[in-house]
């Protein structure tokens, strides 16, 4: 039972479920173009199909491994990250990408025991900030913005 009920398998199963849900959600959207290659969901579906394939391979490989995997260290930690993820996904649309991402990074880093006083705030601000700069300003593919400012 410890071969299947360990943290690695639980995380990989979660990644597979997320990928399947995202892939299924791409079919619920309708676009004016009848050509599949012109649809804005064409490339995300390819990426999600690859994600699903890799998640299945990884899940099967972990379940078949003979080595003794570590048992789940903390169900509380998994629960905190799961609840934070649900709140984060729901806040992105109304509060923009940057501010919820910073709070989400702070919660996840502390939930996983990373509490270095310099690393945590730098990481929590630098990664979402870099993504905002990359998508909004370099690629011209705007992320959701905050109601407080259009910059992020």
Secondary structure, 3 states (H helix, E strand, C coil): CCCCCEHHHHHHHHHHHHHHHHHHHCCCCCCCCCCHHHCCCHHHHHHHHHHHHHHHHHHHHHHHCCCCCCECCCHHHHHHHHHHHHHHHHHHHHHCCHHHHHHHHHHHHHHCCCCCCCHHHHHHHHHHHHHHHHHHHHHCCCCCCCCCCCCC
